[in-house]
Amino acid sequence: MATMRAARLNVKTRTLELKDVPRPVPGRGQVLVRVKAAGVCLSDVHLIDGTLTPLHLEGDEVTLGHEVSGVVEEIGPDVMDPEVGDRVILQAGQTDRSGKVITRGVDYDGGWAEYALADEETLVPIPDDLPFDQAAIIPDAVSTPWASITSTADVGPAEAVAVWGAGGLGAHAVKLLRLVGAAPVIAADPDPRARERALAFGADAALDPTASDFLSTIGEMTGGQGLNVAFDFAGVPVVREQALRLLGEHGRLVLVGLTDEPLEVKDGTRFSYLQQQILGHYGSEPEHVVQLVELVNAGRVDFASSISGTLGLEEAPAAVEQLEKRTGSPIRLVLEP
């Protein structure tokens, strides 16, 4: 039996280990993809540290990695479109036969491996000139903020927006908000490296949310009208408190960062009078990934500056540690098996 190397997480012991495992064989409607690049996300860190637990995983182990690009290696029966050699990215999740939404690298094996198995409908073709490392991060790192902007928040031209947390998702939110015409685009992050990055990605201003004049500065930048949309990519209660204070009439607070901490609206009368909204957001839909590939292909956006480093598959534990400790303030680290 053919084998391959894979980074496997035991969800009982929360241990990550590089192992030789059987190479998957594509079944009906499936393809085998030779992985060229796979992103390292904070969700992977949280799966390892126990903050997140798979809901639908069969067994105790899973190959991590939900941001995957590669080349079609083998085709199973009844596959219609993909051909061997096609360059593709894989959707980060899908709906299984029972109707459950399941996530790659969480509920079933992902791309921290030499090969990944995928249903045909989860493949998205990519152009020849899109590097695999940049392509890999589109599902989730880019598509999640894109979906939060275009679908959940429905941001319009010239709307005043602020992004709390300019990390792997928030930095892309800044770039994409500029693309859809939001103005001004304000980034808030206590890390000076993150603020510098946000400016490079197109923010009109990058502020320290711990500064004494933070609230008044945003008030001035919005002409006293407040924010149309506030995005919380940090998942921190104090961020949500600040954001609610800064929302203007019909303002929307979009919760993208995950936390189990309670959310408190301290001035409910003001919140209701101004007809404000709090909107939860998670992930993206398949069409968002397709849209982003088309935008890249049209030259509207690129993600070359999003790749903070590439490491080999054997270095997966080191990549996790670097992201967990924010060593070098990475946007996205990518594994190349």
CORKA-V412453 format. One record per pair of residues at least 4 apart in sequence whose ideal C-beta (glycine too) atoms are under 7 Angstrom apart, sorted by sequence separation. I is the first residue (numbers start at 0). J is the second residue. D is the distance in Angstrom with one decimal. If there is no record, write none. Layout:
i j d
I J D
I J D
This chain:
i j d
25 29 3.9
39 43 5.9
41 45 6.2
42 46 6.4
43 47 6.6
44 48 6.2
74 78 4.7
81 85 5.1
94 98 6.2
95 99 5.1
102 106 5.3
103 107 6.4
117 121 5.0
125 129 4.8
129 133 6.2
130 134 6.7
131 135 6.2
136 140 4.1
137 141 4.8
138 142 5.4
139 143 5.3
141 145 6.0
142 146 6.0
143 147 6.5
144 148 6.1
145 149 6.0
146 150 5.0
147 151 4.9
148 152 5.7
154 158 5.5
165 169 4.5
166 170 6.5
168 172 6.3
169 173 6.8
170 174 7.0
171 175 6.0
172 176 5.9
173 177 6.7
174 178 6.6
175 179 6.6
177 181 6.9
190 194 6.9
191 195 6.3
192 196 6.4
193 197 6.4
194 198 6.8
195 199 6.6
196 200 6.3
198 202 5.3
206 210 6.7
212 216 5.3
213 217 6.8
214 218 6.4
215 219 6.4
216 220 6.4
217 221 6.2
221 225 5.6
236 240 6.4
237 241 6.5
238 242 6.2
239 243 6.3
240 244 6.7
241 245 6.4
242 246 6.7
246 250 3.0
266 270 6.2
267 271 6.2
268 272 6.0
269 273 6.1
283 287 4.0
285 289 6.6
286 290 6.1
287 291 6.6
288 292 6.6
289 293 6.5
290 294 6.3
291 295 6.4
292 296 6.2
293 297 6.2
310 314 3.9
314 318 5.8
315 319 6.5
316 320 6.5
317 321 6.3
318 322 6.4
319 323 6.1
320 324 6.1
9 14 5.0
25 30 5.4
45 50 3.8
46 51 4.9
56 61 5.6
94 99 6.9
101 106 3.9
104 109 2.5
110 115 4.7
117 122 6.0
129 134 5.0
136 141 6.1
137 142 5.9
146 151 6.7
147 152 6.0
164 169 4.2
165 170 4.9
176 181 4.2
188 193 3.9
197 202 4.2
208 213 5.2
218 223 5.8
221 226 6.2
233 238 4.8
270 275 5.1
283 288 6.6
294 299 4.4
295 300 6.1
321 326 4.5
25 31 4.8
45 51 4.3
94 100 5.6
95 101 5.3
101 107 6.0
103 109 4.7
104 110 6.6
109 115 6.7
148 154 5.1
154 160 6.3
188 194 5.4
207 213 6.7
246 252 6.2
264 270 5.2
294 300 5.2
295 301 6.3
8 15 5.3
74 81 6.5
108 115 6.9
162 169 5.1
177 184 5.6
198 205 5.0
206 213 5.7
231 238 5.1
310 317 6.6
322 329 6.1
23 31 6.0
53 61 6.5
92 100 6.1
93 101 6.4
108 116 6.8
165 173 6.5
176 184 4.8
186 194 6.4
197 205 4.4
231 239 5.6
310 318 5.0
321 329 6.5
6 15 6.1
7 16 5.7
42 51 6.3
74 83 6.4
92 101 6.0
125 134 4.9
188 197 6.8
217 226 7.0
243 252 6.1
71 81 5.0
73 83 7.0
92 102 4.3
162 172 5.0
206 216 6.0
242 252 5.1
322 332 6.0
6 17 5.7
7 18 5.1
71 82 6.6
72 83 6.7
91 102 6.3
92 103 5.9
162 173 5.6
173 184 5.9
186 197 3.4
194 205 3.6
231 242 6.0
321 332 6.4
71 83 5.4
91 103 5.5
4 17 6.1
5 18 6.0
71 84 6.3
173 186 5.5
229 242 3.7
239 252 6.8
70 84 6.3
71 85 4.4
89 103 6.5
318 332 4.8
4 19 6.3
5 20 5.0
70 85 6.9
70 86 5.9
71 87 6.3
160 176 5.5
186 202 4.2
204 220 6.4
229 245 6.3
318 334 6.3
2 19 4.7
3 20 6.4
46 63 6.6
184 201 6.6
185 202 6.6
229 246 6.0
2 20 6.4
69 87 6.6
184 202 5.2
185 203 6.5
189 207 5.7
2 21 6.0
3 22 4.6
68 87 7.0
184 203 5.3
185 204 5.1
186 205 4.4
187 206 5.3
189 208 6.2
226 245 5.0
315 334 5.9
2 22 5.9
43 63 5.1
68 88 4.6
183 203 4.1
189 209 5.3
225 245 5.7
226 246 5.4
227 247 6.5
307 327 6.6
0 21 5.5
1 22 4.2
67 88 6.7
89 110 6.9
160 181 4.6
165 186 4.9
182 203 7.0
183 204 6.6
185 206 6.5
187 208 4.3
225 246 5.5
226 247 6.0
229 250 7.0
231 252 6.9
243 264 6.4
308 329 6.5
67 89 4.4
154 176 6.5
225 247 2.7
228 250 6.9
231 253 7.0
234 256 2.8
307 329 3.6
310 332 6.5
312 334 5.5
157 180 6.6
158 181 5.2
165 188 4.4
224 247 4.7
227 250 5.9
228 251 4.9
229 252 5.0
230 253 5.0
231 254 5.3
232 255 5.0
233 256 4.8
234 257 5.0
235 258 6.8
239 262 5.8
250 273 6.8
254 277 6.8
307 330 5.0
144 168 5.1
148 172 6.5
156 180 3.7
159 183 5.8
160 184 5.7
161 185 4.2
162 186 5.2
163 187 4.7
164 188 6.1
173 197 5.1
177 201 3.9
226 250 5.6
231 255 6.3
232 256 4.9
234 258 3.9
236 260 4.8
254 278 6.9
307 331 6.0
308 332 5.2
309 333 4.9
310 334 5.7
311 335 6.3
312 336 4.3
40 65 6.9
66 91 6.7
93 118 6.2
143 168 5.7
154 179 5.7
157 182 5.2
160 185 7.0
162 187 6.8
225 250 6.0
228 253 6.5
230 255 6.1
231 256 5.2
248 273 4.8
249 274 5.4
250 275 4.9
251 276 4.8
252 277 4.9
253 278 5.0
254 279 5.1
255 280 5.0
305 330 4.9
306 331 6.0
307 332 5.8
40 66 6.4
65 91 4.3
89 115 6.7
161 187 6.0
170 196 5.6
174 200 4.5
221 247 6.9
248 274 6.8
249 275 6.9
252 278 7.0
254 280 6.4
305 331 5.4
309 335 5.3
37 64 4.3
140 167 5.3
144 171 4.9
148 175 5.6
154 181 5.3
166 193 6.6
170 197 6.3
173 200 4.6
174 201 5.5
251 278 5.7
253 280 5.4
306 333 5.9
38 66 3.1
89 117 5.1
93 121 5.3
140 168 6.2
144 172 3.8
148 176 6.0
165 193 4.1
173 201 5.8
217 245 5.4
37 66 6.1
165 194 6.7
173 202 4.9
246 275 5.2
37 67 5.1
141 171 5.0
145 175 5.4
149 179 6.8
170 200 5.3
214 244 6.5
90 121 4.2
140 171 6.2
144 175 5.8
148 179 6.3
165 196 6.0
214 245 6.5
15 47 5.7
36 68 5.0
89 121 5.5
165 197 4.2
185 217 6.2
34 67 6.0
35 68 5.5
89 122 6.4
90 123 6.7
208 241 6.2
13 47 5.8
35 69 4.6
13 48 6.8
34 69 4.5
35 70 6.3
87 122 4.6
88 123 5.0
185 220 6.4
13 49 5.3
33 69 5.2
87 123 6.2
32 69 4.2
33 70 5.0
65 102 5.9
87 124 5.8
88 125 5.7
183 220 5.6
8 46 6.1
32 70 6.8
65 103 4.5
81 119 6.3
86 124 6.9
87 125 6.3
8 47 6.2
32 71 6.0
33 72 4.3
65 104 4.0
80 119 6.9
85 124 6.3
86 125 5.0
32 72 6.3
64 104 4.4
65 105 6.6
79 119 6.9
30 71 5.4
31 72 4.8
63 104 4.8
78 119 5.1
81 122 5.7
86 127 6.6
10 52 6.6
31 73 4.0
62 104 6.7
67 109 6.6
72 114 6.6
10 53 6.2
30 73 6.8
61 104 6.9
67 110 3.2
30 74 5.4
55 99 5.7
61 105 6.8
65 109 5.4
30 75 6.4
64 109 3.5
163 208 6.6
10 56 6.5
29 75 4.3
55 101 5.1
62 108 4.0
63 109 5.4
64 110 3.7
69 115 6.8
88 134 5.0
28 75 6.5
61 108 6.0
62 109 5.2
64 111 3.8
88 135 6.6
91 138 4.2
11 59 5.0
25 73 5.6
27 75 5.9
30 78 6.0
63 111 4.6
67 115 5.7
90 138 6.0
91 139 5.0
10 59 5.8
25 74 6.5
26 75 5.2
27 76 4.9
28 77 5.5
62 111 5.6
88 137 6.0
89 138 6.8
9 59 5.7
25 75 3.3
27 77 5.2
28 78 6.2
56 106 5.2
62 112 5.1
88 138 6.1
9 60 5.3
10 61 6.8
30 81 5.4
55 106 4.1
8 60 6.6
53 105 5.0
54 106 6.7
7 60 5.0
8 61 5.6
53 106 5.2
7 62 5.7
8 63 5.4
32 87 6.5
6 62 6.5
161 217 6.5
5 62 4.6
6 63 5.8
32 89 6.7
68 125 6.9
172 230 5.9
46 105 6.7
172 232 6.5
159 221 4.7
68 131 4.5
169 232 3.8
168 232 5.2
161 226 5.4
68 134 4.1
160 226 6.5
166 232 6.8
68 135 4.0
159 226 5.2
160 227 6.3
163 230 6.7
67 135 5.9
159 227 5.0
160 228 4.6
161 229 5.2
162 230 4.8
163 231 5.2
164 232 3.7
66 135 5.0
158 227 3.8
163 232 6.2
164 233 3.6
66 136 5.3
158 228 6.1
160 230 6.9
162 232 6.3
163 233 5.0
66 138 5.4
37 110 3.9
65 138 6.8
66 139 5.3
37 111 5.5
65 139 6.0
66 140 6.3
154 228 5.7
163 238 4.4
34 110 5.0
152 228 4.9
34 112 6.1
34 113 6.2
163 242 6.6
34 114 6.3
33 114 5.8
34 115 5.4
32 114 6.6
31 114 5.6
32 115 5.0
147 230 6.6
161 245 6.9
31 116 6.0
32 117 5.7
29 116 5.9
30 117 5.7
168 255 6.6
29 117 6.6
29 118 5.7
30 119 6.1
28 118 5.9
29 119 6.8
23 114 6.3
25 116 6.3
28 119 5.3
22 114 5.7
30 122 6.7
164 256 6.1
23 116 4.1
36 131 4.2
35 131 3.9
36 132 4.5
38 135 5.1
37 135 5.8
38 136 4.5
36 135 4.0
40 139 6.2
152 251 5.5
40 140 6.7
152 253 4.9
38 140 6.0
151 253 5.6
6 111 3.9
199 304 7.0
5 111 6.5
6 112 6.9
147 253 5.5
5 112 3.6
4 112 6.7
147 255 5.3
3 112 5.9
4 113 5.5
3 113 4.0
3 114 5.3
143 255 6.8
178 299 6.5
178 300 5.9
41 167 6.7
152 278 6.7
174 300 6.6
40 167 6.7
151 278 5.3
151 280 4.5
147 280 4.4
171 305 6.9
196 330 7.0
193 328 5.9
192 328 4.1
146 283 3.7
145 283 6.6
146 284 6.5
190 328 6.1
143 282 5.8
143 283 5.4
142 283 3.8
146 287 4.6
145 287 5.3
142 287 4.6
142 288 5.0
145 291 5.9
142 291 6.0
138 288 5.3
141 291 5.7
137 288 5.9
137 291 5.1
137 292 6.6
170 330 5.4
141 302 6.6
167 330 5.5
167 331 5.4
123 288 5.5
123 289 5.9
129 295 5.9
136 302 6.4
125 292 5.9
123 292 6.0
133 302 4.3
136 305 6.2
126 296 5.2
133 303 6.3
133 305 6.9
133 306 6.5
132 306 5.1
132 309 6.0
92 282 6.9
91 282 6.9
140 331 5.5
90 285 5.4
136 331 4.9
136 333 7.0
90 288 6.1
135 333 6.0
88 288 7.0
111 312 6.7
132 333 4.6
111 315 5.7
111 334 6.0
113 336 4.7
112 336 6.5
47 319 6.2
44 319 5.8
43 319 6.5
44 322 5.7
39 318 4.7
44 323 4.9
39 319 6.6
41 322 6.6
39 322 5.6
38 331 5.4
39 332 4.3
39 333 6.9
38 333 5.6
39 334 6.4
17 313 6.0
37 333 6.8
36 333 5.0
37 334 4.8
17 315 6.9
36 335 5.5
15 315 6.7
35 335 6.8
15 316 5.7
34 336 5.0
15 319 6.8
6 312 6.5
4 312 5.9
6 315 4.2
